[in-house]
Amino acid sequence: MGMRKIAIVALIAVAWVGAPLEQGVSFAQAAPGAMATEAMASSLSPADKDALMNKLAEAKKHDKIARAGWSQEPLTQATYDKKIDEIKDLMAKLKSGQDFPLSAVDKAVASPHSAPY
């Protein structure tokens, strides 16, 4: 009977030592000032805006050529149509002085096959 009590006490001691003593819950949140702010088109200089307009025009030209010649698959053509429309919208916003994130330009100019699936 004495061995059984020792075994039970040992089992309880092992379970108690193995259990976490404190629950590590943290309610900390990042400070708003510490978060990175996204670059916007309004922060560009006039020369940078001209360069951005040229970049968008070249991308639009490239996508029109790609849509016309590289693939006749309807889904690929629809993807290029969507990209061309996005580029046109960004060019119109840039011309009218509307603000938009520069990440939208990177997304619109990127190759349609470089997107992660």
C-alpha positions as CSV (number, residue, x, y, z in Angstrom):
1,M,0.0,0.0,0.0
2,G,2.9,2.4,0.7
3,M,4.3,2.0,-2.8
4,R,0.9,2.9,-4.3
5,K,0.7,6.1,-2.4
6,I,4.3,7.0,-3.4
7,A,3.5,6.3,-7.0
8,I,0.3,8.5,-6.9
9,V,2.2,11.3,-5.2
10,A,5.0,11.0,-7.8
11,L,2.5,11.1,-10.7
12,I,0.8,14.2,-9.3
13,A,4.2,15.9,-8.8
14,V,5.2,15.1,-12.4
15,A,1.9,16.4,-13.7
16,W,2.2,19.6,-11.6
17,V,5.8,20.3,-12.7
18,G,4.9,19.6,-16.4
19,A,2.0,22.0,-16.4
20,P,2.7,25.6,-17.3
21,L,2.9,27.8,-14.2
22,E,1.6,30.9,-15.9
23,Q,-0.5,31.5,-19.0
24,G,1.5,33.8,-21.3
25,V,-1.3,36.1,-22.5
26,S,-0.2,39.4,-23.8
27,F,-2.6,42.2,-24.6
28,A,0.0,44.5,-26.1
29,Q,-0.8,46.2,-29.4
30,A,1.5,47.9,-31.8
31,A,1.6,51.7,-31.5
32,P,-0.2,53.4,-34.5
33,G,2.9,55.5,-35.1
34,A,5.1,52.4,-35.4
35,M,3.2,51.1,-38.3
36,A,4.6,51.8,-41.7
37,T,2.5,54.2,-43.8
38,E,1.9,53.4,-47.4
39,A,3.4,55.7,-50.0
40,M,0.7,57.7,-51.9
41,A,0.8,59.3,-55.3
42,S,0.2,62.8,-53.8
43,S,3.7,62.6,-52.2
44,L,5.4,62.5,-55.6
45,S,7.1,65.5,-57.2
46,P,5.9,66.6,-60.7
47,A,8.9,64.9,-62.3
48,D,8.1,61.7,-60.5
49,K,4.5,61.9,-61.6
50,D,5.6,62.3,-65.2
51,A,7.8,59.3,-64.9
52,L,5.0,57.3,-63.3
53,M,2.7,58.3,-66.2
54,N,5.3,57.1,-68.7
55,K,5.7,53.9,-66.8
56,L,1.9,53.3,-66.8
57,A,1.7,54.2,-70.5
58,E,4.5,51.7,-71.3
59,A,2.8,49.0,-69.3
60,K,-0.5,49.7,-71.0
61,K,1.2,49.4,-74.4
62,H,2.9,46.2,-73.4
63,D,-0.3,44.6,-72.2
64,K,-2.2,45.6,-75.3
65,I,0.5,43.9,-77.4
66,A,0.5,40.8,-75.1
67,R,-3.2,40.6,-75.3
68,A,-3.3,40.8,-79.1
69,G,-0.5,38.4,-79.9
70,W,0.8,36.1,-77.1
71,S,-2.3,34.1,-76.2
72,Q,-5.7,33.6,-77.7
73,E,-7.0,31.9,-74.6
74,P,-10.1,33.8,-73.4
75,L,-9.1,33.8,-69.7
76,T,-5.6,35.2,-70.5
77,Q,-7.2,37.9,-72.7
78,A,-9.6,38.7,-69.9
79,T,-6.7,39.0,-67.5
80,Y,-4.9,41.5,-69.8
81,D,-8.2,43.4,-70.3
82,K,-8.5,43.8,-66.6
83,K,-4.9,44.9,-66.2
84,I,-5.4,47.5,-69.0
85,D,-8.5,48.8,-67.3
86,E,-6.6,49.1,-64.0
87,I,-3.8,51.0,-65.7
88,K,-6.3,53.3,-67.5
89,D,-8.0,54.1,-64.1
90,L,-4.7,54.9,-62.5
91,M,-3.7,57.1,-65.4
92,A,-7.0,59.0,-65.1
93,K,-6.6,59.4,-61.3
94,L,-3.0,60.7,-61.8
95,K,-4.1,63.2,-64.5
96,S,-7.0,64.4,-62.3
97,G,-4.9,64.7,-59.2
98,Q,-6.7,62.0,-57.2
99,D,-4.6,60.2,-54.6
100,F,-4.0,56.5,-54.7
101,P,-1.4,54.2,-53.1
102,L,1.7,53.5,-55.1
103,S,1.3,49.8,-54.4
104,A,-1.7,49.9,-56.8
105,V,0.8,50.9,-59.6
106,D,3.1,48.0,-58.8
107,K,0.1,45.6,-58.8
108,A,-1.2,47.0,-62.1
109,V,2.2,46.9,-63.8
110,A,3.1,43.4,-62.6
111,S,3.0,40.5,-65.0
112,P,-0.3,38.6,-64.7
113,H,1.7,35.3,-64.3
114,S,3.8,36.6,-61.4
115,A,0.8,36.6,-59.0
116,P,0.9,33.9,-56.3
117,Y,-1.8,31.2,-56.7
